[in-house]
């Protein structure tokens, strides 16, 4: 996601509903931004205040698919502790490390 022009906070806001990996022109829809303030997730608009669509290359699509599989495995491990938010990059304690070190954010 490094070459998409998306900011880290925009990626942390990203939901799976905004990720479209199938078809000839895969893309993500950037609708907002997120950050951590005093240990809490705070969400808001993008810097420009606009929604935009960003095309994805084959490598990014592959990385996001792998990330989705990793997230599914994390969901299985924590089972009932999992609070589904739809975020691509989660900030829960058990997922924070994978979120911050995910190659998809590089």
Biopython code that builds the backbone (N, CA, C, O; Angstrom):
import numpy as np
from Bio.PDB.StructureBuilder import StructureBuilder

atoms = [
    (1, "UNK", "N", (0.829, -1.188, 0.000)),
    (1, "UNK", "CA", (0.000, 0.000, 0.000)),
    (1, "UNK", "C", (0.880, 1.261, 0.000)),
    (1, "UNK", "O", (0.371, 2.381, -0.039)),
    (2, "UNK", "N", (2.191, 1.066, 0.044)),
    (2, "UNK", "CA", (3.105, 2.203, 0.127)),
    (2, "UNK", "C", (3.036, 3.102, -1.100)),
    (2, "UNK", "O", (3.263, 4.307, -0.992)),
    (3, "UNK", "N", (2.730, 2.546, -2.247)),
    (3, "UNK", "CA", (2.757, 3.335, -3.478)),
    (3, "UNK", "C", (1.383, 3.815, -3.917)),
    (3, "UNK", "O", (1.218, 4.271, -5.048)),
    (4, "UNK", "N", (0.392, 3.718, -3.033)),
    (4, "UNK", "CA", (-0.962, 4.139, -3.388)),
    (4, "UNK", "C", (-1.202, 5.611, -3.087)),
    (4, "UNK", "O", (-2.156, 6.197, -3.600)),
    (5, "UNK", "N", (-0.362, 6.209, -2.274)),
    (5, "UNK", "CA", (-0.581, 7.588, -1.860)),
    (5, "UNK", "C", (-1.452, 7.686, -0.617)),
    (5, "UNK", "O", (-1.682, 8.783, -0.110)),
    (6, "UNK", "N", (-1.944, 6.545, -0.116)),
    (6, "UNK", "CA", (-2.772, 6.548, 1.090)),
    (6, "UNK", "C", (-1.900, 6.783, 2.312)),
    (6, "UNK", "O", (-0.791, 6.256, 2.407)),
    (7, "UNK", "N", (-2.402, 7.572, 3.238)),
    (7, "UNK", "CA", (-1.689, 7.840, 4.490)),
    (7, "UNK", "C", (-1.925, 6.696, 5.476)),
    (7, "UNK", "O", (-2.911, 5.968, 5.367)),
    (8, "UNK", "N", (-1.027, 6.545, 6.427)),
    (8, "UNK", "CA", (-1.154, 5.465, 7.425)),
    (8, "UNK", "C", (-2.516, 5.530, 8.124)),
    (8, "UNK", "O", (-3.171, 4.498, 8.272)),
    (9, "UNK", "N", (-2.943, 6.683, 8.544)),
    (9, "UNK", "CA", (-4.241, 6.816, 9.212)),
    (9, "UNK", "C", (-5.402, 6.409, 8.322)),
    (9, "UNK", "O", (-6.391, 5.857, 8.804)),
    (10, "UNK", "N", (-5.289, 6.677, 7.023)),
    (10, "UNK", "CA", (-6.334, 6.274, 6.079)),
    (10, "UNK", "C", (-6.386, 4.759, 5.953)),
    (10, "UNK", "O", (-7.464, 4.178, 5.824)),
    (11, "UNK", "N", (-5.220, 4.121, 5.989)),
    (11, "UNK", "CA", (-5.179, 2.661, 5.930)),
    (11, "UNK", "C", (-5.729, 2.046, 7.211)),
    (11, "UNK", "O", (-6.389, 1.008, 7.166)),
    (12, "UNK", "N", (-5.465, 2.677, 8.349)),
    (12, "UNK", "CA", (-6.000, 2.172, 9.608)),
    (12, "UNK", "C", (-7.521, 2.325, 9.679)),
    (12, "UNK", "O", (-8.176, 1.594, 10.424)),
    (13, "UNK", "N", (-8.080, 3.240, 8.935)),
    (13, "UNK", "CA", (-9.533, 3.430, 8.866)),
    (13, "UNK", "C", (-10.184, 2.416, 7.922)),
    (13, "UNK", "O", (-11.368, 2.111, 8.069)),
    (14, "UNK", "N", (-9.432, 1.897, 6.967)),
    (14, "UNK", "CA", (-9.938, 1.062, 5.883)),
    (14, "UNK", "C", (-10.729, -0.146, 6.382)),
    (14, "UNK", "O", (-10.288, -0.872, 7.273)),
    (15, "UNK", "N", (-11.917, -0.347, 5.783)),
    (15, "UNK", "CA", (-12.758, -1.505, 6.082)),
    (15, "UNK", "C", (-12.724, -2.467, 4.903)),
    (15, "UNK", "O", (-12.480, -2.070, 3.764)),
    (16, "UNK", "N", (-12.973, -3.746, 5.200)),
    (16, "UNK", "CA", (-12.988, -4.737, 4.131)),
    (16, "UNK", "C", (-14.059, -4.422, 3.096)),
    (16, "UNK", "O", (-13.900, -4.778, 1.928)),
    (17, "UNK", "N", (-15.141, -3.767, 3.489)),
    (17, "UNK", "CA", (-16.179, -3.369, 2.528)),
    (17, "UNK", "C", (-15.649, -2.376, 1.496)),
    (17, "UNK", "O", (-16.230, -2.230, 0.421)),
    (18, "UNK", "N", (-14.559, -1.698, 1.816)),
    (18, "UNK", "CA", (-13.961, -0.712, 0.908)),
    (18, "UNK", "C", (-12.853, -1.305, 0.044)),
    (18, "UNK", "O", (-12.255, -0.601, -0.770)),
    (19, "UNK", "N", (-12.581, -2.589, 0.217)),
    (19, "UNK", "CA", (-11.506, -3.269, -0.507)),
    (19, "UNK", "C", (-12.131, -4.153, -1.586)),
    (19, "UNK", "O", (-12.945, -5.028, -1.289)),
    (20, "UNK", "N", (-11.748, -3.919, -2.826)),
    (20, "UNK", "CA", (-12.291, -4.664, -3.964)),
    (20, "UNK", "C", (-11.119, -5.275, -4.727)),
    (20, "UNK", "O", (-10.465, -4.611, -5.532)),
    (21, "UNK", "N", (-10.868, -6.569, -4.452)),
    (21, "UNK", "CA", (-9.685, -7.236, -4.981)),
    (21, "UNK", "C", (-9.962, -8.015, -6.261)),
    (21, "UNK", "O", (-9.025, -8.398, -6.963)),
    (22, "UNK", "N", (-11.211, -8.252, -6.572)),
    (22, "UNK", "CA", (-11.553, -9.032, -7.754)),
    (22, "UNK", "C", (-11.804, -8.121, -8.957)),
    (22, "UNK", "O", (-12.021, -6.919, -8.808)),
    (23, "UNK", "N", (-11.770, -8.706, -10.123)),
    (23, "UNK", "CA", (-12.025, -7.949, -11.344)),
    (23, "UNK", "C", (-10.738, -7.451, -11.983)),
    (23, "UNK", "O", (-9.639, -7.694, -11.486)),
    (24, "UNK", "N", (-10.902, -6.754, -13.089)),
    (24, "UNK", "CA", (-9.754, -6.275, -13.862)),
    (24, "UNK", "C", (-9.050, -5.081, -13.221)),
    (24, "UNK", "O", (-7.853, -4.882, -13.428)),
    (25, "UNK", "N", (-9.778, -4.295, -12.452)),
    (25, "UNK", "CA", (-9.221, -3.083, -11.852)),
    (25, "UNK", "C", (-9.457, -3.063, -10.340)),
    (25, "UNK", "O", (-10.341, -2.348, -9.870)),
    (26, "UNK", "N", (-8.678, -3.840, -9.567)),
    (26, "UNK", "CA", (-8.876, -3.847, -8.115)),
    (26, "UNK", "C", (-8.600, -2.463, -7.517)),
    (26, "UNK", "O", (-7.772, -1.707, -8.025)),
    (27, "UNK", "N", (-9.308, -2.148, -6.431)),
    (27, "UNK", "CA", (-9.167, -0.821, -5.823)),
    (27, "UNK", "C", (-9.589, -0.851, -4.365)),
    (27, "UNK", "O", (-10.217, -1.799, -3.895)),
    (28, "UNK", "N", (-9.223, 0.225, -3.655)),
    (28, "UNK", "CA", (-9.752, 0.494, -2.322)),
    (28, "UNK", "C", (-10.390, 1.872, -2.348)),
    (28, "UNK", "O", (-9.970, 2.761, -3.089)),
    (29, "UNK", "N", (-11.398, 2.023, -1.534)),
    (29, "UNK", "CA", (-12.053, 3.321, -1.390)),
    (29, "UNK", "C", (-11.603, 3.908, -0.057)),
    (29, "UNK", "O", (-11.837, 3.314, 0.996)),
    (30, "UNK", "N", (-10.968, 5.053, -0.099)),
    (30, "UNK", "CA", (-10.476, 5.737, 1.100)),
    (30, "UNK", "C", (-11.570, 6.703, 1.561)),
    (30, "UNK", "O", (-11.878, 7.681, 0.879)),
    (31, "UNK", "N", (-12.157, 6.410, 2.742)),
    (31, "UNK", "CA", (-13.290, 7.203, 3.224)),
    (31, "UNK", "C", (-13.022, 7.984, 4.497)),
    (31, "UNK", "O", (-13.814, 8.851, 4.865)),
    (32, "UNK", "N", (-11.906, 7.691, 5.184)),
    (32, "UNK", "CA", (-11.654, 8.369, 6.448)),
    (32, "UNK", "C", (-10.249, 8.111, 6.935)),
    (32, "UNK", "O", (-9.409, 7.576, 6.211)),
    (33, "UNK", "N", (-10.003, 8.501, 8.182)),
    (33, "UNK", "CA", (-8.687, 8.359, 8.781)),
    (33, "UNK", "C", (-8.861, 7.962, 10.250)),
    (33, "UNK", "O", (-9.864, 8.300, 10.878)),
    (34, "UNK", "N", (-7.879, 7.246, 10.785)),
    (34, "UNK", "CA", (-7.930, 6.826, 12.185)),
    (34, "UNK", "C", (-6.563, 7.023, 12.821)),
    (34, "UNK", "O", (-5.530, 6.964, 12.154)),
    (35, "UNK", "N", (-6.586, 7.257, 14.118)),
    (35, "UNK", "CA", (-5.359, 7.370, 14.897)),
    (35, "UNK", "C", (-5.657, 6.921, 16.318)),
    (35, "UNK", "O", (-6.814, 6.698, 16.674)),
    (36, "UNK", "N", (-4.619, 6.789, 17.127)),
    (36, "UNK", "CA", (-4.791, 6.461, 18.536)),
    (36, "UNK", "C", (-4.512, 7.706, 19.364)),
    (36, "UNK", "O", (-3.486, 8.362, 19.189)),
    (37, "UNK", "N", (-5.434, 8.025, 20.268)),
    (37, "UNK", "CA", (-5.277, 9.152, 21.180)),
    (37, "UNK", "C", (-5.585, 8.646, 22.583)),
    (37, "UNK", "O", (-6.685, 8.167, 22.855)),
    (38, "UNK", "N", (-4.605, 8.757, 23.464)),
    (38, "UNK", "CA", (-4.755, 8.320, 24.855)),
    (38, "UNK", "C", (-5.248, 6.872, 24.921)),
    (38, "UNK", "O", (-6.091, 6.534, 25.752)),
    (39, "UNK", "N", (-4.710, 6.016, 24.030)),
    (39, "UNK", "CA", (-5.057, 4.604, 24.038)),
    (39, "UNK", "C", (-6.385, 4.249, 23.401)),
    (39, "UNK", "O", (-6.812, 3.096, 23.462)),
    (40, "UNK", "N", (-7.042, 5.220, 22.791)),
    (40, "UNK", "CA", (-8.341, 4.964, 22.156)),
    (40, "UNK", "C", (-8.273, 5.297, 20.683)),
    (40, "UNK", "O", (-7.595, 6.240, 20.275)),
    (41, "UNK", "N", (-8.978, 4.518, 19.893)),
    (41, "UNK", "CA", (-9.057, 4.737, 18.455)),
    (41, "UNK", "C", (-9.978, 5.933, 18.192)),
    (41, "UNK", "O", (-11.104, 5.985, 18.687)),
    (42, "UNK", "N", (-9.479, 6.889, 17.407)),
    (42, "UNK", "CA", (-10.260, 8.065, 17.039)),
    (42, "UNK", "C", (-10.338, 8.103, 15.525)),
    (42, "UNK", "O", (-9.314, 8.060, 14.844)),
    (43, "UNK", "N", (-11.550, 8.182, 14.999)),
    (43, "UNK", "CA", (-11.742, 8.185, 13.557)),
    (43, "UNK", "C", (-12.319, 9.519, 13.102)),
    (43, "UNK", "O", (-13.065, 10.178, 13.825)),
    (44, "UNK", "N", (-11.950, 9.894, 11.882)),
    (44, "UNK", "CA", (-12.449, 11.138, 11.309)),
    (44, "UNK", "C", (-12.361, 11.090, 9.797)),
    (44, "UNK", "O", (-12.240, 10.017, 9.205)),
    (45, "UNK", "N", (-12.421, 12.245, 9.184)),
    (45, "UNK", "CA", (-12.381, 12.331, 7.733)),
    (45, "UNK", "C", (-10.935, 12.263, 7.243)),
    (45, "UNK", "O", (-9.993, 12.316, 8.035)),
    (46, "UNK", "N", (-10.778, 12.147, 5.939)),
    (46, "UNK", "CA", (-9.452, 12.225, 5.340)),
    (46, "UNK", "C", (-8.945, 13.655, 5.467)),
    (46, "UNK", "O", (-9.708, 14.563, 5.799)),
    (47, "UNK", "N", (-7.668, 13.854, 5.206)),
    (47, "UNK", "CA", (-7.088, 15.189, 5.298)),
    (47, "UNK", "C", (-7.824, 16.178, 4.394)),
    (47, "UNK", "O", (-8.044, 17.330, 4.767)),
    (48, "UNK", "N", (-8.200, 15.713, 3.201)),
    (48, "UNK", "CA", (-8.907, 16.591, 2.252)),
    (48, "UNK", "C", (-10.406, 16.635, 2.512)),
    (48, "UNK", "O", (-11.109, 17.492, 1.977)),
    (49, "UNK", "N", (-10.903, 15.697, 3.346)),
    (49, "UNK", "CA", (-12.328, 15.637, 3.613)),
    (49, "UNK", "C", (-13.125, 14.956, 2.508)),
    (49, "UNK", "O", (-14.356, 14.980, 2.526)),
    (50, "UNK", "N", (-12.439, 14.353, 1.552)),
    (50, "UNK", "CA", (-13.106, 13.711, 0.411)),
    (50, "UNK", "C", (-12.858, 12.215, 0.385)),
    (50, "UNK", "O", (-11.834, 11.727, 0.864)),
    (51, "UNK", "N", (-13.816, 11.499, -0.185)),
    (51, "UNK", "CA", (-13.648, 10.068, -0.453)),
    (51, "UNK", "C", (-12.926, 9.945, -1.786)),
    (51, "UNK", "O", (-13.211, 10.687, -2.726)),
    (52, "UNK", "N", (-11.981, 8.997, -1.864)),
    (52, "UNK", "CA", (-11.308, 8.775, -3.138)),
    (52, "UNK", "C", (-11.083, 7.290, -3.365)),
    (52, "UNK", "O", (-11.083, 6.493, -2.427)),
    (53, "UNK", "N", (-10.892, 6.935, -4.627)),
    (53, "UNK", "CA", (-10.642, 5.554, -5.015)),
    (53, "UNK", "C", (-9.191, 5.431, -5.450)),
    (53, "UNK", "O", (-8.679, 6.262, -6.202)),
    (54, "UNK", "N", (-8.532, 4.377, -4.965)),
    (54, "UNK", "CA", (-7.128, 4.151, -5.264)),
    (54, "UNK", "C", (-6.986, 2.772, -5.901)),
    (54, "UNK", "O", (-7.399, 1.773, -5.311)),
    (55, "UNK", "N", (-6.411, 2.709, -7.091)),
    (55, "UNK", "CA", (-6.175, 1.445, -7.775)),
    (55, "UNK", "C", (-5.060, 0.657, -7.107)),
    (55, "UNK", "O", (-4.166, 1.226, -6.480)),
    (56, "UNK", "N", (-5.127, -0.666, -7.252)),
    (56, "UNK", "CA", (-4.143, -1.550, -6.622)),
    (56, "UNK", "C", (-3.419, -2.375, -7.675)),
    (56, "UNK", "O", (-4.023, -2.846, -8.638)),
    (57, "UNK", "N", (-2.101, -2.545, -7.476)),
    (57, "UNK", "CA", (-1.330, -3.405, -8.368)),
    (57, "UNK", "C", (-1.436, -4.855, -7.890)),
    (57, "UNK", "O", (-1.921, -5.120, -6.791)),
    (58, "UNK", "N", (-0.980, -5.783, -8.721)),
    (58, "UNK", "CA", (-1.095, -7.213, -8.423)),
    (58, "UNK", "C", (-0.392, -7.595, -7.121)),
    (58, "UNK", "O", (-0.902, -8.430, -6.374)),
    (59, "UNK", "N", (0.762, -7.005, -6.836)),
    (59, "UNK", "CA", (1.485, -7.310, -5.603)),
    (59, "UNK", "C", (0.710, -6.893, -4.364)),
    (59, "UNK", "O", (0.684, -7.615, -3.367)),
    (60, "UNK", "N", (0.086, -5.737, -4.427)),
    (60, "UNK", "CA", (-0.706, -5.254, -3.291)),
    (60, "UNK", "C", (-1.937, -6.127, -3.097)),
    (60, "UNK", "O", (-2.311, -6.433, -1.965)),
    (61, "UNK", "N", (-2.565, -6.526, -4.193)),
    (61, "UNK", "CA", (-3.722, -7.420, -4.110)),
    (61, "UNK", "C", (-3.316, -8.721, -3.417)),
    (61, "UNK", "O", (-4.026, -9.207, -2.536)),
    (62, "UNK", "N", (-2.190, -9.275, -3.811)),
    (62, "UNK", "CA", (-1.695, -10.512, -3.215)),
    (62, "UNK", "C", (-1.423, -10.336, -1.717)),
    (62, "UNK", "O", (-1.771, -11.201, -0.914)),
    (63, "UNK", "N", (-0.807, -9.227, -1.350)),
    (63, "UNK", "CA", (-0.503, -8.948, 0.050)),
    (63, "UNK", "C", (-1.779, -8.795, 0.865)),
    (63, "UNK", "O", (-1.858, -9.300, 1.985)),
    (64, "UNK", "N", (-2.781, -8.104, 0.322)),
    (64, "UNK", "CA", (-4.047, -7.934, 1.039)),
    (64, "UNK", "C", (-4.787, -9.259, 1.199)),
    (64, "UNK", "O", (-5.414, -9.502, 2.230)),
    (65, "UNK", "N", (-4.715, -10.109, 0.188)),
    (65, "UNK", "CA", (-5.338, -11.439, 0.312)),
    (65, "UNK", "C", (-4.664, -12.235, 1.435)),
    (65, "UNK", "O", (-5.344, -12.880, 2.232)),
    (66, "UNK", "N", (-3.338, -12.189, 1.496)),
    (66, "UNK", "CA", (-2.604, -12.882, 2.555)),
    (66, "UNK", "C", (-2.948, -12.294, 3.917)),
    (66, "UNK", "O", (-3.077, -13.029, 4.896)),
    (67, "UNK", "N", (-3.095, -10.987, 3.988)),
    (67, "UNK", "CA", (-3.453, -10.330, 5.245)),
    (67, "UNK", "C", (-4.851, -10.765, 5.694)),
    (67, "UNK", "O", (-5.081, -10.976, 6.885)),
    (68, "UNK", "N", (-5.781, -10.900, 4.749)),
    (68, "UNK", "CA", (-7.137, -11.354, 5.080)),
    (68, "UNK", "C", (-7.100, -12.768, 5.666)),
    (68, "UNK", "O", (-7.836, -13.075, 6.604)),
    (69, "UNK", "N", (-6.250, -13.617, 5.114)),
    (69, "UNK", "CA", (-6.108, -14.975, 5.638)),
    (69, "UNK", "C", (-5.532, -14.955, 7.043)),
    (69, "UNK", "O", (-6.001, -15.691, 7.912)),
    (70, "UNK", "N", (-4.520, -14.122, 7.282)),
    (70, "UNK", "CA", (-3.934, -13.987, 8.617)),
    (70, "UNK", "C", (-4.985, -13.499, 9.615)),
    (70, "UNK", "O", (-5.069, -14.007, 10.733)),
    (71, "UNK", "N", (-5.779, -12.521, 9.211)),
    (71, "UNK", "CA", (-6.809, -11.994, 10.096)),
    (71, "UNK", "C", (-7.851, -13.064, 10.419)),
    (71, "UNK", "O", (-8.336, -13.132, 11.549)),
    (72, "UNK", "N", (-8.196, -13.890, 9.446)),
    (72, "UNK", "CA", (-9.145, -14.984, 9.682)),
    (72, "UNK", "C", (-8.576, -15.971, 10.703)),
    (72, "UNK", "O", (-9.310, -16.477, 11.551)),
    (73, "UNK", "N", (-7.285, -16.242, 10.625)),
    (73, "UNK", "CA", (-6.641, -17.138, 11.595)),
    (73, "UNK", "C", (-6.642, -16.515, 12.984)),
    (73, "UNK", "O", (-6.901, -17.206, 13.970)),
    (74, "UNK", "N", (-6.356, -15.216, 13.074)),
    (74, "UNK", "CA", (-6.400, -14.522, 14.369)),
    (74, "UNK", "C", (-7.807, -14.609, 14.959)),
    (74, "UNK", "O", (-7.972, -14.825, 16.160)),
    (75, "UNK", "N", (-8.818, -14.441, 14.107)),
    (75, "UNK", "CA", (-10.217, -14.509, 14.551)),
    (75, "UNK", "C", (-10.509, -15.880, 15.157)),
    (75, "UNK", "O", (-11.181, -15.975, 16.183)),
    (76, "UNK", "N", (-10.005, -16.938, 14.525)),
    (76, "UNK", "CA", (-10.206, -18.292, 15.042)),
    (76, "UNK", "C", (-9.511, -18.479, 16.383)),
    (76, "UNK", "O", (-10.064, -19.105, 17.288)),
    (77, "UNK", "N", (-8.301, -17.939, 16.516)),
    (77, "UNK", "CA", (-7.517, -18.119, 17.739)),
    (77, "UNK", "C", (-8.198, -17.450, 18.929)),
    (77, "UNK", "O", (-8.304, -18.053, 19.997)),
    (78, "UNK", "N", (-8.655, -16.230, 18.762)),
    (78, "UNK", "CA", (-9.239, -15.506, 19.896)),
    (78, "UNK", "C", (-10.730, -15.785, 20.056)),
    (78, "UNK", "O", (-11.314, -15.455, 21.088)),
    (79, "UNK", "N", (-11.340, -16.380, 19.058)),
    (79, "UNK", "CA", (-12.720, -16.858, 19.091)),
    (79, "UNK", "C", (-13.699, -15.810, 19.627)),
    (79, "UNK", "O", (-13.923, -14.793, 18.970)),
    (80, "UNK", "N", (-14.271, -16.032, 20.777)),
    (80, "UNK", "CA", (-15.323, -15.155, 21.282)),
    (80, "UNK", "C", (-14.809, -13.789, 21.736)),
    (80, "UNK", "O", (-15.601, -12.867, 21.931)),
    (81, "UNK", "N", (-13.502, -13.651, 21.904)),
    (81, "UNK", "CA", (-12.936, -12.356, 22.276)),
    (81, "UNK", "C", (-12.888, -11.394, 21.097)),
    (81, "UNK", "O", (-12.684, -10.193, 21.277)),
    (82, "UNK", "N", (-13.077, -11.924, 19.889)),
    (82, "UNK", "CA", (-12.992, -11.113, 18.670)),
    (82, "UNK", "C", (-14.201, -10.199, 18.589)),
    (82, "UNK", "O", (-15.339, -10.667, 18.633)),
    (83, "UNK", "N", (-13.966, -8.917, 18.472)),
    (83, "UNK", "CA", (-15.021, -7.931, 18.276)),
    (83, "UNK", "C", (-14.924, -7.455, 16.825)),
    (83, "UNK", "O", (-14.025, -6.689, 16.478)),
    (84, "UNK", "N", (-15.840, -7.903, 15.994)),
    (84, "UNK", "CA", (-15.777, -7.600, 14.564)),
    (84, "UNK", "C", (-16.095, -6.131, 14.297)),
    (84, "UNK", "O", (-17.147, -5.626, 14.691)),
    (85, "UNK", "N", (-15.172, -5.462, 13.626)),
    (85, "UNK", "CA", (-15.372, -4.060, 13.258)),
    (85, "UNK", "C", (-15.332, -3.860, 11.755)),
    (85, "UNK", "O", (-15.740, -2.816, 11.247)),
    (86, "UNK", "N", (-14.836, -4.871, 11.043)),
    (86, "UNK", "CA", (-14.705, -4.750, 9.602)),
    (86, "UNK", "C", (-13.433, -4.066, 9.147)),
    (86, "UNK", "O", (-13.208, -3.923, 7.945)),
    (87, "UNK", "N", (-12.590, -3.638, 10.086)),
    (87, "UNK", "CA", (-11.345, -2.957, 9.733)),
    (87, "UNK", "C", (-10.346, -3.926, 9.103)),
    (87, "UNK", "O", (-10.229, -5.075, 9.528)),
    (88, "UNK", "N", (-9.642, -3.457, 8.102)),
    (88, "UNK", "CA", (-8.592, -4.251, 7.480)),
    (88, "UNK", "C", (-7.412, -4.372, 8.442)),
    (88, "UNK", "O", (-6.853, -5.455, 8.613)),
    (89, "UNK", "N", (-7.041, -3.269, 9.060)),
    (89, "UNK", "CA", (-5.922, -3.244, 10.010)),
    (89, "UNK", "C", (-6.489, -2.919, 11.380)),
    (89, "UNK", "O", (-6.878, -1.783, 11.653)),
    (90, "UNK", "N", (-6.532, -3.927, 12.237)),
    (90, "UNK", "CA", (-7.174, -3.800, 13.540)),
    (90, "UNK", "C", (-6.212, -3.251, 14.579)),
    (90, "UNK", "O", (-4.995, -3.305, 14.406)),
    (91, "UNK", "N", (-6.771, -2.720, 15.663)),
    (91, "UNK", "CA", (-5.954, -2.152, 16.729)),
    (91, "UNK", "C", (-6.173, -2.857, 18.064)),
    (91, "UNK", "O", (-5.729, -2.352, 19.095)),
    (92, "UNK", "N", (-6.839, -4.002, 18.075)),
    (92, "UNK", "CA", (-7.012, -4.732, 19.319)),
    (92, "UNK", "C", (-5.650, -5.212, 19.792)),
    (92, "UNK", "O", (-4.729, -5.375, 18.991)),
    (93, "UNK", "N", (-5.527, -5.432, 21.066)),
    (93, "UNK", "CA", (-4.246, -5.788, 21.675)),
    (93, "UNK", "C", (-3.596, -6.979, 20.979)),
    (93, "UNK", "O", (-2.404, -6.929, 20.675)),
    (94, "UNK", "N", (-4.354, -8.058, 20.717)),
    (94, "UNK", "CA", (-3.744, -9.248, 20.123)),
    (94, "UNK", "C", (-3.345, -9.031, 18.673)),
    (94, "UNK", "O", (-2.492, -9.758, 18.163)),
    (95, "UNK", "N", (-3.931, -8.058, 17.994)),
    (95, "UNK", "CA", (-3.641, -7.844, 16.578)),
    (95, "UNK", "C", (-2.741, -6.634, 16.341)),
    (95, "UNK", "O", (-2.348, -6.378, 15.203)),
    (96, "UNK", "N", (-2.413, -5.896, 17.376)),
    (96, "UNK", "CA", (-1.655, -4.669, 17.195)),
    (96, "UNK", "C", (-0.313, -4.935, 16.528)),
    (96, "UNK", "O", (0.082, -4.201, 15.621)),
    (97, "UNK", "N", (0.386, -5.962, 16.959)),
    (97, "UNK", "CA", (1.694, -6.241, 16.363)),
    (97, "UNK", "C", (1.571, -6.543, 14.877)),
    (97, "UNK", "O", (2.332, -6.001, 14.075)),
    (98, "UNK", "N", (0.623, -7.402, 14.493)),
    (98, "UNK", "CA", (0.492, -7.733, 13.079)),
    (98, "UNK", "C", (0.021, -6.522, 12.290)),
    (98, "UNK", "O", (0.386, -6.364, 11.125)),
    (99, "UNK", "N", (-0.781, -5.668, 12.902)),
    (99, "UNK", "CA", (-1.250, -4.460, 12.245)),
    (99, "UNK", "C", (-0.076, -3.529, 11.944)),
    (99, "UNK", "O", (0.058, -3.027, 10.828)),
    (100, "UNK", "N", (0.757, -3.307, 12.930)),
    (100, "UNK", "CA", (1.853, -2.351, 12.762)),
    (100, "UNK", "C", (2.996, -2.892, 11.940)),
    (100, "UNK", "O", (3.766, -2.111, 11.380)),
    (101, "UNK", "N", (3.137, -4.210, 11.845)),
    (101, "UNK", "CA", (4.229, -4.794, 11.101)),
    (101, "UNK", "C", (3.773, -5.406, 9.776)),
    (101, "UNK", "O", (4.579, -6.004, 9.063)),
    (102, "UNK", "N", (2.498, -5.264, 9.444)),
    (102, "UNK", "CA", (1.977, -5.854, 8.214)),
    (102, "UNK", "C", (2.689, -5.299, 6.996)),
    (102, "UNK", "O", (2.855, -4.085, 6.880)),
    (103, "UNK", "N", (3.118, -6.172, 6.075)),
    (103, "UNK", "CA", (3.752, -5.671, 4.840)),
    (103, "UNK", "C", (2.789, -4.829, 4.012)),
    (103, "UNK", "O", (3.223, -4.041, 3.172)),
    (104, "UNK", "N", (1.504, -4.984, 4.235)),
    (104, "UNK", "CA", (0.525, -4.207, 3.476)),
    (104, "UNK", "C", (0.603, -2.720, 3.825)),
    (104, "UNK", "O", (0.196, -1.878, 3.025)),
    (105, "UNK", "N", (1.122, -2.388, 5.015)),
    (105, "UNK", "CA", (1.257, -0.984, 5.405)),
    (105, "UNK", "C", (2.582, -0.387, 4.943)),
    (105, "UNK", "O", (2.756, 0.831, 4.977)),
    (106, "UNK", "N", (3.507, -1.224, 4.515)),
    (106, "UNK", "CA", (4.838, -0.746, 4.122)),
    (106, "UNK", "C", (4.791, 0.026, 2.823)),
    (106, "UNK", "O", (5.823, 0.499, 2.348)),
]
sb = StructureBuilder()
sb.init_structure("model")
sb.init_model(0)
sb.init_chain("A")
sb.init_seg("    ")
for serial, (resi, resn, name, xyz) in enumerate(atoms, 1):
    if name == "N":
        sb.init_residue(resn, " ", resi, " ")
    sb.init_atom(name, np.array(xyz, "f"), 0.0, 1.0, " ", f" {name:<3s}", serial, name[0])
structure = sb.get_structure()
